[in-house]
Amino acid sequence: MATPFLCGVAIGPWLHRTFAPQTPAFGFELFLCVALSISALPIMGRILLEMNLERTALGAMTVSTAAIDDVIGWVLLGVATVLATNQFDPWRLLLQIGCIAGFFLLLQRVIGPALRALWRKNFQDAHEKGMPNSYLALLLITLFASCLVTHYLGIFVIFGAFLFGTCLHQEAAIVKAWRDRFSGVVLVAFVPVFFTNTGLNTRIGGLQTTTAWLACGLILAAAVAGKLGGCYLGARLTGQSPREAGSIAALMNTRALMGLIAINVGLELKLLTPELFTMLVIMALATTAMCGPLLRWWLPKELLARVPK
């Protein structure tokens, strides 16, 4: 997390001065740093599954690292959202943080335990029959209510859904039943809609000047140098071989959906201009596309032998 953040801090002032002088400098730079630092855990997991690496030590280490990375990234994204919506007023910031912390504790200590207890008491056989409609309705009502609460607290609605998910993840049976019920709909309908919306906001033709394309290249270079270089160095410092370190770094450099979510939040909050949004989308897609070739190049021979041809 540190090296991409430092890269964001290094290029942020020039990008802000050149492309977004009307936006709050601190908020813009914080969003930029988060976009450079985040990794795409779901895409990474899918790549590991397709390459038959999910049960290897390298796969376990990378997924664990990415999970910690994403938790930190979501927290920082929430902080950036709060700072942007309260117009950087310190008193309003403290009030919002207090309310959000109170709502998080309510979910963790009251609502989450109550929903898990209800599941264990009444739906023990749900893993065989699927999630009952009555319990599904209760979850959806609570989910949308959580989104409304975070909206009125001044942070993006997706954080309500995220916080609600964290209060249920301890119950593995609920997690499995939810995935069985929704994974197909999400993959077939919601994810394509999200990417379509992102594509509609991406105006590659808007990068009409040499300076704009230079900035796009600078963002991509900072993203790769910070994440790929930082993770390679971190892996080497913990005793990994050069090839293992390179494989970990290639996987961690993948931003994909998680990066696009962060970028879209920045656009919605008007901390990113359309030009900068397009540059960051290109960065997220490019770092995702380079993962497969780099991983095959760096994988140790014994792990490469596991990969389906």
Helices and strands as residue ranges (DSSP letters): H 2-19, H 25-37, H 41-50, H 57-85, H 90-106, I 107-111, H 112-122, H 126-129, H 133-152, H 158-166, H 172-185, I 186-190, H 191-201, G 204-206, H 210-223, I 224-229, H 230-237, H 242-252, H 256-268, H 274-289, H 291-298, H 301-304
